[in-house]
């Protein structure tokens, strides 16, 4: 065996050890070593002056003025679980909240409902990583509902948008995912229709849900950016 061959073997062994160590580190700490190394550099946090996630979540009611709060903002721990490919707790989270909106209780029906998750990370790079990870999950199916999704915007755009794939769905569902600085968000708008809608009705419901979700996400993101800069 020549010296070149020996170097190749040593390099392969070191690469195998590196991969194994990264897998062990990731499974134990739910993070990548390179991310933790980057987060140990200055500044240690990008979210010191960011409002609480609960307050940011309540701001979505400004973007959807026709809806009221049906389930007020409450704290939660974001995670990826079945039907996602990987079940894991998201690291680097300062705080997170979820809020549900709908028509007033006096209304006989709920033609439009909305749900928003706001996650404030310690660092912007964590928010960007969560957004990419959520994008990969939604490209397969919705991690919560299990519905297959069709991407209609992103990743070259600032926010990514998905629609529920055609199927036995009682209404159109649009999901917007993005981040502004260390704040990541997921907004899902559902436009409910008649029972057993046909294909044309589902397309119309999806289009209406997409318009509402895009407009609301843009309005909320602009407001949230102002709150973070105040």
MORARA-V823324 format. One record per pair of residues at least 24 apart in sequence whose ideal C-beta (glycine too) atoms are under 10 Angstrom apart, sorted by sequence separation. I is the first residue (numbers start at 0). J is the second residue. D is the distance in whole Angstrom. If there is no record, write none. Layout:
BEGIN
i=I j=J d=D
i=I j=J d=D
END
This chain:
BEGIN
i=72 j=96 d=5
i=73 j=97 d=6
i=94 j=118 d=8
i=95 j=119 d=7
i=130 j=154 d=9
i=137 j=161 d=5
i=140 j=164 d=9
i=144 j=168 d=9
i=148 j=172 d=9
i=150 j=174 d=10
i=152 j=176 d=10
i=153 j=177 d=8
i=163 j=187 d=10
i=168 j=192 d=9
i=169 j=193 d=9
i=188 j=212 d=4
i=71 j=96 d=10
i=72 j=97 d=7
i=73 j=98 d=8
i=93 j=118 d=9
i=94 j=119 d=5
i=95 j=120 d=9
i=134 j=159 d=5
i=148 j=173 d=10
i=152 j=177 d=10
i=169 j=194 d=7
i=171 j=196 d=9
i=186 j=211 d=10
i=187 j=212 d=7
i=188 j=213 d=9
i=71 j=97 d=10
i=72 j=98 d=4
i=73 j=99 d=10
i=92 j=118 d=6
i=93 j=119 d=5
i=94 j=120 d=10
i=133 j=159 d=8
i=146 j=172 d=7
i=148 j=174 d=7
i=158 j=184 d=9
i=159 j=185 d=10
i=160 j=186 d=10
i=161 j=187 d=9
i=163 j=189 d=9
i=169 j=195 d=8
i=170 j=196 d=8
i=186 j=212 d=6
i=188 j=214 d=9
i=70 j=97 d=8
i=71 j=98 d=7
i=72 j=99 d=9
i=91 j=118 d=10
i=92 j=119 d=7
i=93 j=120 d=6
i=116 j=143 d=10
i=134 j=161 d=9
i=169 j=196 d=7
i=186 j=213 d=9
i=188 j=215 d=7
i=70 j=98 d=7
i=71 j=99 d=8
i=92 j=120 d=6
i=93 j=121 d=5
i=130 j=158 d=9
i=131 j=159 d=9
i=133 j=161 d=10
i=144 j=172 d=8
i=146 j=174 d=10
i=158 j=186 d=9
i=167 j=195 d=8
i=168 j=196 d=8
i=188 j=216 d=9
i=69 j=98 d=9
i=70 j=99 d=4
i=89 j=118 d=7
i=91 j=120 d=5
i=92 j=121 d=8
i=93 j=122 d=10
i=114 j=143 d=9
i=130 j=159 d=7
i=167 j=196 d=9
i=171 j=200 d=9
i=186 j=215 d=6
i=68 j=98 d=7
i=69 j=99 d=5
i=70 j=100 d=8
i=90 j=120 d=9
i=91 j=121 d=5
i=144 j=174 d=10
i=170 j=200 d=9
i=171 j=201 d=7
i=186 j=216 d=5
i=68 j=99 d=7
i=69 j=100 d=6
i=70 j=101 d=9
i=89 j=120 d=9
i=90 j=121 d=9
i=91 j=122 d=6
i=141 j=172 d=8
i=143 j=174 d=10
i=170 j=201 d=8
i=171 j=202 d=8
i=173 j=204 d=10
i=185 j=216 d=9
i=68 j=100 d=6
i=69 j=101 d=4
i=93 j=125 d=9
i=169 j=201 d=9
i=171 j=203 d=7
i=172 j=204 d=8
i=173 j=205 d=7
i=184 j=216 d=8
i=66 j=99 d=10
i=67 j=100 d=7
i=68 j=101 d=9
i=69 j=102 d=8
i=91 j=124 d=9
i=92 j=125 d=8
i=141 j=174 d=7
i=165 j=198 d=7
i=168 j=201 d=7
i=171 j=204 d=3
i=172 j=205 d=7
i=173 j=206 d=9
i=186 j=219 d=7
i=66 j=100 d=4
i=67 j=101 d=7
i=69 j=103 d=9
i=91 j=125 d=4
i=92 j=126 d=10
i=167 j=201 d=9
i=170 j=204 d=5
i=171 j=205 d=4
i=173 j=207 d=9
i=174 j=208 d=9
i=175 j=209 d=9
i=186 j=220 d=9
i=65 j=100 d=9
i=66 j=101 d=6
i=67 j=102 d=7
i=69 j=104 d=8
i=90 j=125 d=7
i=91 j=126 d=9
i=166 j=201 d=8
i=169 j=204 d=9
i=170 j=205 d=9
i=171 j=206 d=7
i=173 j=208 d=4
i=174 j=209 d=10
i=184 j=219 d=7
i=66 j=102 d=7
i=67 j=103 d=5
i=89 j=125 d=8
i=165 j=201 d=6
i=168 j=204 d=8
i=171 j=207 d=6
i=172 j=208 d=6
i=173 j=209 d=4
i=175 j=211 d=10
i=184 j=220 d=8
i=63 j=100 d=6
i=65 j=102 d=8
i=66 j=103 d=9
i=67 j=104 d=8
i=91 j=128 d=8
i=92 j=129 d=9
i=137 j=174 d=7
i=164 j=201 d=10
i=165 j=202 d=8
i=168 j=205 d=9
i=170 j=207 d=9
i=171 j=208 d=4
i=172 j=209 d=9
i=173 j=210 d=8
i=175 j=212 d=5
i=60 j=98 d=8
i=62 j=100 d=10
i=63 j=101 d=10
i=65 j=103 d=10
i=67 j=105 d=10
i=90 j=128 d=9
i=91 j=129 d=8
i=163 j=201 d=9
i=170 j=208 d=8
i=171 j=209 d=8
i=173 j=211 d=7
i=174 j=212 d=7
i=175 j=213 d=7
i=182 j=220 d=9
i=55 j=94 d=10
i=56 j=95 d=9
i=57 j=96 d=8
i=59 j=98 d=6
i=67 j=106 d=9
i=77 j=116 d=7
i=89 j=128 d=9
i=90 j=129 d=9
i=137 j=176 d=7
i=162 j=201 d=10
i=171 j=210 d=10
i=173 j=212 d=4
i=175 j=214 d=10
i=177 j=216 d=7
i=184 j=223 d=8
i=52 j=92 d=9
i=55 j=95 d=10
i=56 j=96 d=4
i=58 j=98 d=9
i=60 j=100 d=6
i=69 j=109 d=8
i=77 j=117 d=10
i=89 j=129 d=6
i=136 j=176 d=10
i=162 j=202 d=10
i=165 j=205 d=8
i=171 j=211 d=9
i=172 j=212 d=9
i=173 j=213 d=8
i=175 j=215 d=8
i=176 j=216 d=9
i=177 j=217 d=10
i=179 j=219 d=10
i=52 j=93 d=8
i=53 j=94 d=8
i=55 j=96 d=7
i=56 j=97 d=7
i=57 j=98 d=6
i=59 j=100 d=7
i=75 j=116 d=8
i=77 j=118 d=5
i=133 j=174 d=9
i=163 j=204 d=9
i=164 j=205 d=9
i=171 j=212 d=10
i=175 j=216 d=4
i=179 j=220 d=6
i=182 j=223 d=6
i=51 j=93 d=9
i=52 j=94 d=5
i=53 j=95 d=9
i=54 j=96 d=8
i=56 j=98 d=4
i=75 j=117 d=10
i=76 j=118 d=10
i=134 j=176 d=6
i=143 j=185 d=10
i=162 j=204 d=10
i=163 j=205 d=7
i=173 j=215 d=10
i=174 j=216 d=10
i=175 j=217 d=9
i=178 j=220 d=9
i=179 j=221 d=9
i=182 j=224 d=9
i=51 j=94 d=6
i=52 j=95 d=5
i=53 j=96 d=4
i=55 j=98 d=10
i=56 j=99 d=10
i=66 j=109 d=10
i=69 j=112 d=8
i=72 j=115 d=9
i=75 j=118 d=9
i=77 j=120 d=10
i=89 j=132 d=8
i=133 j=176 d=5
i=134 j=177 d=10
i=142 j=185 d=10
i=144 j=187 d=9
i=162 j=205 d=5
i=173 j=216 d=9
i=177 j=220 d=7
i=180 j=223 d=9
i=49 j=93 d=8
i=52 j=96 d=4
i=53 j=97 d=9
i=69 j=113 d=9
i=70 j=114 d=9
i=89 j=133 d=9
i=132 j=176 d=10
i=133 j=177 d=9
i=143 j=187 d=9
i=162 j=206 d=9
i=175 j=219 d=9
i=179 j=223 d=6
i=180 j=224 d=8
i=182 j=226 d=9
i=46 j=91 d=10
i=49 j=94 d=9
i=51 j=96 d=8
i=52 j=97 d=9
i=53 j=98 d=8
i=65 j=110 d=10
i=66 j=111 d=7
i=69 j=114 d=10
i=72 j=117 d=8
i=87 j=132 d=9
i=131 j=176 d=10
i=133 j=178 d=10
i=144 j=189 d=10
i=163 j=208 d=8
i=175 j=220 d=9
i=179 j=224 d=5
i=182 j=227 d=7
i=46 j=92 d=10
i=47 j=93 d=9
i=52 j=98 d=10
i=65 j=111 d=8
i=66 j=112 d=8
i=130 j=176 d=6
i=141 j=187 d=8
i=162 j=208 d=7
i=181 j=227 d=9
i=44 j=91 d=10
i=46 j=93 d=5
i=66 j=113 d=6
i=85 j=132 d=9
i=129 j=176 d=9
i=130 j=177 d=6
i=131 j=178 d=10
i=162 j=209 d=6
i=180 j=227 d=6
i=45 j=93 d=10
i=46 j=94 d=9
i=63 j=111 d=8
i=130 j=178 d=5
i=137 j=185 d=9
i=161 j=209 d=9
i=179 j=227 d=7
i=180 j=228 d=9
i=29 j=78 d=9
i=44 j=93 d=8
i=83 j=132 d=9
i=129 j=178 d=7
i=160 j=209 d=7
i=29 j=79 d=10
i=63 j=113 d=6
i=79 j=129 d=10
i=83 j=133 d=9
i=85 j=135 d=10
i=127 j=177 d=10
i=128 j=178 d=9
i=133 j=183 d=8
i=162 j=212 d=9
i=62 j=113 d=9
i=84 j=135 d=8
i=85 j=136 d=9
i=126 j=177 d=9
i=127 j=178 d=6
i=161 j=212 d=9
i=38 j=90 d=9
i=63 j=115 d=9
i=77 j=129 d=8
i=83 j=135 d=9
i=84 j=136 d=7
i=126 j=178 d=4
i=133 j=185 d=7
i=160 j=212 d=7
i=38 j=91 d=7
i=60 j=113 d=9
i=62 j=115 d=9
i=79 j=132 d=7
i=83 j=136 d=5
i=125 j=178 d=9
i=126 j=179 d=8
i=127 j=180 d=10
i=130 j=183 d=6
i=160 j=213 d=6
i=59 j=113 d=7
i=79 j=133 d=8
i=82 j=136 d=9
i=83 j=137 d=10
i=126 j=180 d=7
i=127 j=181 d=9
i=129 j=183 d=5
i=130 j=184 d=9
i=151 j=205 d=9
i=158 j=212 d=10
i=35 j=90 d=9
i=59 j=114 d=9
i=60 j=115 d=9
i=84 j=139 d=7
i=123 j=178 d=8
i=126 j=181 d=5
i=128 j=183 d=9
i=130 j=185 d=9
i=158 j=213 d=8
i=29 j=85 d=10
i=34 j=90 d=8
i=35 j=91 d=9
i=59 j=115 d=5
i=77 j=133 d=9
i=79 j=135 d=10
i=83 j=139 d=8
i=86 j=142 d=10
i=123 j=179 d=9
i=125 j=181 d=7
i=126 j=182 d=6
i=127 j=183 d=8
i=129 j=185 d=10
i=149 j=205 d=9
i=160 j=216 d=8
i=30 j=87 d=10
i=34 j=91 d=8
i=58 j=115 d=9
i=79 j=136 d=6
i=82 j=139 d=8
i=83 j=140 d=8
i=123 j=180 d=5
i=124 j=181 d=9
i=126 j=183 d=4
i=152 j=209 d=9
i=29 j=87 d=5
i=30 j=88 d=10
i=57 j=115 d=9
i=59 j=117 d=8
i=82 j=140 d=6
i=83 j=141 d=10
i=84 j=142 d=10
i=112 j=170 d=9
i=120 j=178 d=8
i=122 j=180 d=10
i=123 j=181 d=5
i=125 j=183 d=8
i=126 j=184 d=9
i=151 j=209 d=7
i=158 j=216 d=6
i=29 j=88 d=5
i=30 j=89 d=10
i=31 j=90 d=9
i=56 j=115 d=6
i=58 j=117 d=9
i=82 j=141 d=8
i=83 j=142 d=5
i=111 j=170 d=9
i=122 j=181 d=6
i=123 j=182 d=9
i=157 j=216 d=10
i=158 j=217 d=8
i=25 j=85 d=10
i=29 j=89 d=8
i=30 j=90 d=5
i=55 j=115 d=9
i=56 j=116 d=8
i=57 j=117 d=9
i=82 j=142 d=7
i=83 j=143 d=9
i=110 j=170 d=9
i=111 j=171 d=10
i=112 j=172 d=10
i=113 j=173 d=10
i=114 j=174 d=9
i=115 j=175 d=9
i=116 j=176 d=9
i=118 j=178 d=9
i=120 j=180 d=9
i=121 j=181 d=7
i=123 j=183 d=10
i=157 j=217 d=9
i=26 j=87 d=9
i=29 j=90 d=5
i=30 j=91 d=7
i=56 j=117 d=4
i=81 j=142 d=8
i=82 j=143 d=9
i=109 j=170 d=10
i=119 j=180 d=9
i=120 j=181 d=5
i=152 j=213 d=8
i=25 j=87 d=9
i=28 j=90 d=7
i=29 j=91 d=10
i=55 j=117 d=5
i=56 j=118 d=10
i=80 j=142 d=7
i=82 j=144 d=9
i=83 j=145 d=10
i=119 j=181 d=6
i=120 j=182 d=8
i=151 j=213 d=10
i=158 j=220 d=7
i=54 j=117 d=9
i=55 j=118 d=10
i=79 j=142 d=6
i=80 j=143 d=9
i=82 j=145 d=5
i=118 j=181 d=9
i=119 j=182 d=5
i=120 j=183 d=7
i=157 j=220 d=8
i=52 j=116 d=9
i=53 j=117 d=8
i=55 j=119 d=7
i=78 j=142 d=9
i=81 j=145 d=9
i=82 j=146 d=10
i=118 j=182 d=7
i=119 j=183 d=8
i=52 j=117 d=5
i=117 j=182 d=7
i=118 j=183 d=5
i=119 j=184 d=10
i=51 j=117 d=9
i=52 j=118 d=7
i=53 j=119 d=10
i=117 j=183 d=8
i=118 j=184 d=7
i=50 j=117 d=10
i=52 j=119 d=5
i=116 j=183 d=8
i=117 j=184 d=5
i=118 j=185 d=8
i=51 j=119 d=8
i=116 j=184 d=7
i=117 j=185 d=8
i=50 j=119 d=8
i=115 j=184 d=7
i=116 j=185 d=5
i=117 j=186 d=9
i=49 j=119 d=5
i=115 j=185 d=7
i=116 j=186 d=8
i=49 j=120 d=9
i=114 j=185 d=8
i=115 j=186 d=5
i=116 j=187 d=9
i=49 j=121 d=10
i=114 j=186 d=8
i=115 j=187 d=8
i=46 j=119 d=5
i=113 j=186 d=7
i=114 j=187 d=5
i=115 j=188 d=9
i=45 j=119 d=10
i=46 j=120 d=7
i=47 j=121 d=9
i=113 j=187 d=7
i=114 j=188 d=8
i=45 j=120 d=8
i=46 j=121 d=6
i=112 j=187 d=9
i=113 j=188 d=5
i=114 j=189 d=8
i=44 j=120 d=9
i=45 j=121 d=7
i=46 j=122 d=8
i=112 j=188 d=8
i=113 j=189 d=7
i=44 j=121 d=5
i=45 j=122 d=5
i=46 j=123 d=8
i=111 j=188 d=7
i=112 j=189 d=5
i=113 j=190 d=10
i=43 j=121 d=8
i=44 j=122 d=7
i=45 j=123 d=5
i=111 j=189 d=7
i=112 j=190 d=9
i=42 j=121 d=10
i=43 j=122 d=8
i=45 j=124 d=9
i=46 j=125 d=9
i=110 j=189 d=9
i=111 j=190 d=6
i=112 j=191 d=7
i=42 j=122 d=8
i=45 j=125 d=9
i=46 j=126 d=9
i=109 j=189 d=9
i=110 j=190 d=7
i=111 j=191 d=7
i=45 j=126 d=9
i=110 j=191 d=5
i=38 j=120 d=10
i=40 j=122 d=10
i=109 j=191 d=6
i=110 j=192 d=8
i=38 j=121 d=7
i=108 j=191 d=7
i=38 j=122 d=6
i=37 j=122 d=8
i=38 j=124 d=7
i=37 j=124 d=6
i=38 j=125 d=8
i=34 j=122 d=9
i=37 j=125 d=10
i=93 j=181 d=8
i=95 j=183 d=9
i=97 j=185 d=9
i=99 j=187 d=10
i=100 j=188 d=9
i=101 j=189 d=9
i=93 j=182 d=10
i=34 j=124 d=7
i=91 j=181 d=9
i=101 j=191 d=10
i=34 j=125 d=7
i=92 j=183 d=9
i=34 j=128 d=7
i=89 j=183 d=9
i=110 j=204 d=10
i=30 j=125 d=9
i=113 j=208 d=10
i=111 j=207 d=9
i=31 j=128 d=9
i=110 j=207 d=10
i=111 j=208 d=8
i=30 j=128 d=10
i=113 j=211 d=8
i=113 j=212 d=8
i=111 j=211 d=7
i=115 j=215 d=9
i=115 j=216 d=9
i=113 j=215 d=7
i=117 j=219 d=9
i=115 j=219 d=8
i=77 j=183 d=9
i=117 j=223 d=8
i=77 j=185 d=9
i=119 j=227 d=10
i=100 j=215 d=9
i=66 j=188 d=9
i=63 j=186 d=9
i=55 j=179 d=10
i=62 j=186 d=9
i=59 j=184 d=9
i=63 j=188 d=8
i=55 j=182 d=7
i=59 j=186 d=7
i=56 j=184 d=9
i=55 j=184 d=8
i=49 j=179 d=10
i=52 j=182 d=8
i=49 j=180 d=7
i=52 j=183 d=10
i=49 j=181 d=6
i=50 j=182 d=9
i=52 j=184 d=10
i=49 j=182 d=6
i=46 j=180 d=8
i=47 j=181 d=10
i=45 j=180 d=6
i=46 j=181 d=4
i=45 j=181 d=4
i=46 j=182 d=8
i=44 j=181 d=8
i=45 j=182 d=10
i=66 j=211 d=10
i=65 j=211 d=10
i=63 j=211 d=7
i=62 j=211 d=10
i=63 j=212 d=10
i=66 j=215 d=9
i=62 j=212 d=10
i=63 j=214 d=9
i=64 j=215 d=10
i=62 j=214 d=7
i=63 j=215 d=5
i=62 j=215 d=4
i=61 j=215 d=9
i=62 j=216 d=8
i=64 j=218 d=10
i=60 j=215 d=10
i=62 j=217 d=8
i=63 j=218 d=8
i=59 j=215 d=7
i=62 j=218 d=4
i=63 j=219 d=9
i=59 j=216 d=9
i=61 j=218 d=7
i=62 j=219 d=4
i=61 j=219 d=7
i=62 j=220 d=9
i=59 j=218 d=9
i=60 j=219 d=9
i=62 j=221 d=9
i=58 j=218 d=9
i=59 j=219 d=5
i=61 j=221 d=10
i=62 j=222 d=7
i=58 j=219 d=6
i=61 j=222 d=6
i=62 j=223 d=10
i=58 j=220 d=10
i=61 j=223 d=10
i=56 j=219 d=9
i=59 j=222 d=9
i=55 j=219 d=9
i=58 j=222 d=5
i=59 j=223 d=9
i=58 j=223 d=6
i=55 j=222 d=9
i=56 j=223 d=10
i=58 j=225 d=10
i=55 j=223 d=6
i=58 j=226 d=7
i=54 j=223 d=10
i=55 j=226 d=7
i=54 j=226 d=8
i=55 j=227 d=9
i=50 j=223 d=8
i=49 j=223 d=9
i=50 j=226 d=5
i=49 j=226 d=8
i=50 j=227 d=7
i=48 j=226 d=10
i=49 j=227 d=5
i=48 j=227 d=7
i=50 j=229 d=8
i=48 j=228 d=9
i=46 j=227 d=9
i=48 j=229 d=9
i=45 j=227 d=10
END
